[in-house]
Amino acid sequence: MDALILLIPLALGLGCLGLAGFLWALGSHQYDDLDGAAARILFDDDQPERPAPP
């Protein structure tokens, strides 16, 4: 019974920590460009390797 009493504040604390992390991510503009990351994977930015001149 004593362990159950300690688990409730622990669960509430972890929930508040997760909410604070989510609000921090919103405030620091982590979710601004969702479409750009999805389209960026389609473009190949790598240059083809050229053999070194002799």
N, C-alpha and C positions, 0 to 999 in steps of 0.2 A: 504493500500500500504506500509505503514511503517513497518507493521508486517512481510510482505513478505521479505523485505530487511534484517530483522534480522534473519529470518529463514534460509536463504542461508548460512551464515557463521556458524550458529549453526549446520546445517546438514553436512557441510564440516568438522567441528571440531569433530563431533561424528564419522564420517567416518574415519578420521585420527586416532582417539583414538582406534577404532576397529582394524584398520590396525596395529597400534603400539602394541596392545595386541596380535595379531596373530603373529607378528614378534618376540615378546618376548617369546611366547610359542615355536616357532621354535628354537630360540636360547637357550632355557633352556631344550631342548630335551624332550618336553612333548609328542611328536609323535613318539618316537623311537620304542616302542614295542607294536604295535597294535594287533599282533596275540597272544601274550602272555596273554593279558587280556581276549581275546575271549576264549582261551582254559582253562584258570584258573577257569572259572565258572563250568567246567565239573567235576572237582575233588572235592571230599568231604574230607575236612581236619578235620572235627569235630570228636572227639573221642566219642565213645558211653559212656553214663553215667553208671557208675558201682555203685551198692548200697554200702553204707558205711558199713564197717565191724562192727559187734556188739560189 
